[in-house]
């Protein structure tokens, strides 16, 4: 992908395409048709009433500018390199705040919503210590551990929040003050979703791949086995990132996922030093620029993901089926199945229905 600034007309076409189809298909069409003008002709020819038109794109750009946000396409120099080099990177992100943070060294801190006071205190201390060591913290602005991590902004350290909603929509509502504190005091809020989009369950895994994609490493605190944090950890591994976890009491279900990660190779952390030593030792200047090497290292996992997608497609049709029943019937592990479902959704090959159901798009 050629890195360059787009003019207003080009950005409108880029955004129109990005809002009409999923990320993987987006870049495939862009490579096939070459110029944005040819892409626009293609869209108008094949997408019919599903096109997110130029006027819609122009309105979204104006809405973003009105609140001081910036829409950043993946070809823009301001788009973060680490995120650009994941396999299903967002074609466009919207950012509100200090976009220079995207070029800094970033560590993700994530965990359960139903967290303990000890867990939240540790997350906040970890975020503070990492910030003082020069890292920028990213999290998901969710309740619990995410809130504790993003709250270092109150101690004058910049932080990044990735949301599962439009840039102007704060979720959960009780984090409105934190959202304002982040955007008005040197921090940054980003999303890949259109202006005014309300959060939906399927948007949270999409958000999680961005959190890990931005980061050199992901630290997991108090996550259950069914927590979205484990999906984020899987994304991190798939993207060639470091995964860290804090151990917890074996009988506390809030820690079952974190303990599971440690048993399966995540690095145990007891302080920020454990992360700092690991990340800065393993990332030499050469390694930071050789993103293709990372992709080679995860080819095997990509192959497994492709196989999982094929298995899922073979098990569904146009009639909605329950996701839990589908995973059970497919014989796939829950984590790999959920990642495969996310990619299929990003490719616009499946759609979700009420009641935790999905169906194939023909």
N, C-alpha and C positions, 0 to 999 in steps of 0.2 A: 504494500500500500504506500503510495506516495504521500509524504507528509507535507501539507501546505494549508494555508488559510483559504477558506472559501469566501467568495463574495456573497452578497445577500441572496441573489438569485440561485446560486449553487447550493447554499445552505437550505433554501426552501425546498429544492428538489431532493436533496439528501434527506431532510427531515420527513418529507412526504413518503419517500421509499421506506425509511426506517419505521415509520408508524404504521405502514401497510402490511409489512411482512416481518418474519422473525430474523434474528441476527445472522444465522448461518446462511439462510437463503439470500439475505441482503448482500453479503459479500460475494456470494456466488454470482448473483446477477450483475453486481458491479464489475467483477472481473470479466464476465462474459460480454457485456455491452460497452465497456470502456468508458465512454463519456457519460456525464450526468444527463445531458440532453437525450441521448439514446435510451437511458434508463427511464426517463419520463415518458417517452413514446411507448416503451414497452409496458409500463404501468397502465397507461390509459387504454392500451389495447387489450390487456388480459385480465386486469383486476376488476373491471366494471364498477359496481357501486361500492366495492370494498376499499377503494382508493381513499387514503387520507390526503385530500387535495392540497394544491399549492396555497389556496386561500386558508385552509385549516392550518397549514404549516406557518403561514405568515402571521396568523392570529396567535399561535402559540409563541412564536418568537417575540411578538409585541407584548404578550402577557408576561413573559420572562423578563424582558427589558423593563417593564413597568415596575416590577418589584426588585430590580437590581440583580437579577439572575442572568447567567450566561449559558446558552446552549452550545455544547462543545462536541463536534463530530469526531469520529475516531481518527480522521486524517489530520486533525488540528494539532499543532505543536504543543498546545496546552493539555491535550489528552494524555493521561499518565501512561508511560511506556509499559510498565508491568501489566496493566489492565489490557492494553492494546494487544498484547501477545498471548492472551488466553484464547482457546479455540472458539469460544462463543462470546466474544467481547461485545458489549453493547455498541451498536452503530453510533449512538449518540447518548451523551449524558447532559443533564442540566445541573448547574452548580450555583449555589448562592453562598457567597462569602469569599474567603481568600483562596483563589485557585492555585496560588503558588505552593500551597501545601501538598498538591498532587505530585510535585517533583521532589518531595522530601522522602526520607526513609520512614516507612509506615509499618506499624505493628497492629494487628487486630486483637482486641480483647472481647470475647463473647461468652455467653453462658445462659443459664436458665432464667426465665421470668420469675419463677417461684423460688427465689434465692433466699439464703439466710443472711442475717446481718453480718456474720463473719465473712461470708462469701463476697458480699458487696463491699465491705471494708477492705478486703484483700484486693479486689478488682480495682478499687480506687487508688490504693497505695501502689499497686503494680503500674497503673497508668501514670501516676505522678512520677514514680521513679524512672520509668522509661522516657517520659517527657523531659525530665531533667537531664537525661543522658543524650538528648537530641532527637529522639524519635517522635513521630506524630502518631497519635492513637486514633484508630478507626473502630467504630462499632455501629450497632444498628438502631440506636435510639429507642429500643424496646424497654419494657419494664425490667427491673432486677439488675443483673450484671451489666447489661448494656448501658443503662442509665448511670450506674456507678462509674463505668469507664469513661463515658462521654462527659461526666461531671467535672473532670479535671480542668475544664474551661473556667470553672469558678476560682481556680488557683492560678489563673493567667497563663495556662498552657493551651495552645491551639489543639483542637480535636476535630475529627471528621465524623459525621453521621451519615450513613447511607440509609435511605428510607424506602419503604415498600409502598409509596404513594407519590402523588405529584409533589413538586417542589414547594407548593403553597399549602399543602395539606399536612397537618401535624398529627401523628399517631404514635402512641396514645395521647389523648388530649391533655393528660396531666403533665406531659413533658413540653407543653407549649413554652413555659418560661425557659427551659433548658434549650429548646430550639432557638429562641430569640437570643439567648446568651451566646450560643455558638455562632450564629450568623452575624451578630453585632460586635463580637469581641475577638476577631482574628481567627475564628474557626470556619468550618465549611460544611454545608449540607449538600449532598448530591443524590440524584436519582436517575434512572433511565426511563421513567414513566412520564406520560404527557401531563401537562398542566391540569390541575383540578382532579386528578385521578384519585379515587378513594381506595384504601387498602383492601386487598382480597387475599384469601389464603394462598393462591398460586403465585402471588407476587413476592412472598417472603423467601422462597428458595431462589428466585431470580436475584433478589437483593443480596442473598448470602454469597453467590458466586462473585459478586462485585466486591464485597468486603474482603474475601480471600484474594481476589485478583489484584487488588490494590496493594496487598501486604507482602512483606518479606517473610512474615511468620504469623501464625494464628495461635493465640493462647485461649484455652477453653477452661472455664471455671464453673463448677456446679451445673453440669448438664446431665439430664437423664438420658436413657437409651433412646427415647422417642423425641428427643430435643432436636430442633432445627440446627443446633450447634454442631451435631455430628454430621449433618449434611454439609455444613460449611467446612468442617474438617476434611471431609472427603473431597470437596472441591479443591481445598488447599493442596492435598496430596496429588490430585490430578493435575494441578497447575505447577507442581514442583516446588511448593512452599514448605517451610518448616511448620510442624504442628507440635504445640506444647500443651500440657494439661496439668491441672492442680489436683492432687489426689484428695479423696474424701472418705468419710466413714463408710465402711462397706454396707451397713444397714440403712443408710440414708439414700433413698431412691433418687434424690436430686443429684447425687454424685455417681450414679451407676454408669452413665455414659462417659464421664471424665475418666473414671477408673478403667473402663473398657478401652479407651484410647491409649492409656499408658500401657496396658497389658499387650496391646497390639502395635507398640512401637513409638507412640508419641513420647516426647521428652518430658520427664517429670520436672516441674519447676517449683521452687520454694521462694524465689525472689526474682527481681528484675535482672540481676546479674546472670542468672541461668540463661535468659533469653539473649541478653547483650553479647555474652561470650559466644554463644552458639551462632547467632546471626552474623556477627562481625567477623568471626573466624572463618565461616564457610563462604562468605561472599567477598571475594577479591574483586578489584576493579574490573578485571577481565570477565569474570563471571557475571557481573552486573549487566554487561552489554551483550553477552552471548545467549540471548533468549532461546535461540534455536536449539542450543544444547539441552535446555530444560525440556523442550518438547520431545527431543529424542529419548530422554530418560523416562518419559511417561507414555511412550507409544504402546506398551503392553496394556496399560490401564485403558487407553483410548480404544484399543481393540475389544476389550471386555465390554466397554460401554456401548460400542456399536453392536456387538452381539446381543446385549441386553435390549437395545432398542428394537432389533429384529424380532426377538422373542415376544416382546410386548405387542408389537404390531400384529403378530400372528395370532394373538389371543383376543383381539378386540375388533369390533366393526362399528357401524354407525349407531348401534344401540348402546346407550350409556351403561357402563358396568362399574361396580364398586371397586375403588382402588385397592383396598385391603384384600378383597377376594381375588382381584387380578394378580396381586403380588404373590399370594399363596398359590394360585394355580400355575403361575409362571415358573415357580421354583427358584426365583432370583432372591438374593439377599435384599433386605428392605432398603439399605443405603444405595446400592447400585441401581435398584429399580426406580427409586425416587429421582436419582440423577438422570436416568434414561428418560423418565417421564418429563422432566424439566426440559431436556434437549428437544424432545419431540414437540413439546409445546412451543418452544422458541422457534422451531422450524415450521410452525403452523400446521402440524400433521395431526394433532389431537386437540380437542377442546374439553373444557371442564363443565360439569353440570352440577346443580345443587345436590347436596347429599353425598359429597366426596366421590363423585362419579366422573368418568371420562369416556369419550367416544372418539372414533377415528373420523377424520375429515376426508371426504372423498372429492 
